[in-house]
Amino acid sequence: MCDDQNEPQSGRSARLSVFQTRPEYERLGRWLRKQRQALGAPQRPTSAAMGKPEQFLVKVERGRQRIDLVEFLDLVRVLGLDPTMTLQELLDAVAIPEGQTGEIP
């Protein structure tokens, strides 16, 4: 029998909730919002151009929604940013603080 079957139903969502509120997601969201606002791009048209509801972008920018690589590239393209330069800036902005390994304990 798999241990997952014994886990309460709320266990999986609780783990995802903790994962989604990692500081890196909050820094990513703030960085994405800063980029979008600097370009004067409102949330609704930006998310619509990505094929996503506005609430998706709201949650991403608040660090409450994960964004995968394909969605990130869609957003970068919609904003007219260079994906390579954007990724390097993002890595600098969301870097793991010195002294932390980023490894799962």
N, C-alpha and C positions, 0 to 999 in steps of 0.2 A: 504494500500500500504506500502511496506517495504521501510525504509529509504535507504537501500543499492541500490535500483534501481535508486535513485536520485543522488547517488554519482558518480562523474566522473570516468571513467574507469581507469584513472591513479591513482586514490586515493588508491586503493588496493595495486598496485605495489609500490606506494610511501611509504605506511605504512610498507610493507615488507622490503623495502630498508633501512628505518630508523632502523627497528628491527635488520636487519642483520649486521648493522655497530655498534651495541652496543659494548662497550669496552670489555665485557665478551667474545664475539666471537673473538675479536682480541687476547685477552690473551689466549683463548683456542687454537687458531690456532698457535700462537707462541710456546705454550707448546707442542702441537702435533708435530710441525716441529722439535723442540729441541730433543724430544724423538726419532723420526725417524732418524734424522741425527746422534745422538749419537750411534745408532745401525748400521750406515752405510747403511741404506736402501734407495735406490733411489726412487723418486716419482713414476716413471712409473711402475716398477715392483710391488711396494706396492699397488698402486691403481688397477692394473690389478688383483692382488691376491684377492682384495676386490670385483672384478667384476664391477669396476667403471672406467670411463675414467680418464686419468691423470689430466684433467682440474678440476675434482671434488676435488681432493686432493689439488691442487694448490689454489683453491678458499677457501677451508676449512682453510688451513694454513695461508691465508691472512685475515681471518675473514670475508670473503665475501659470505660464503656459510654455511648454518646451517648443522649440522650433527646430525642425530637422534641417539637414544640409540643403536639400532641394528647396524647401520653403525659404531658407536664408538666401539662397541664390536668386530665387524669384523676387524677394524683397529688394535685394541689391540692384537687380536689373530694373525693376520698376522705378527705383529712385535714381537710376542712371549713374550708379557708382561703379567703379572698376572692381570686380570681384577679388582680384589678387591683392590690390592695395587695401581694400576693405578688410579682408581676412587678416592681413598683418596688423592693421590698426586695432582690430577686434582682439587679436591674441594679446596685444600689449594692454588693452583696456580691461580684459577679463582675466588676466594672468593670476595664477595661484600665488598668494602671498609667500614671501621668502620664509623658509622654515617649515612649510607644509609641503607634503609630497604629492598630495592629490590622489594617493593610493587608497583603496578601500581597505579599512582595517580588517 
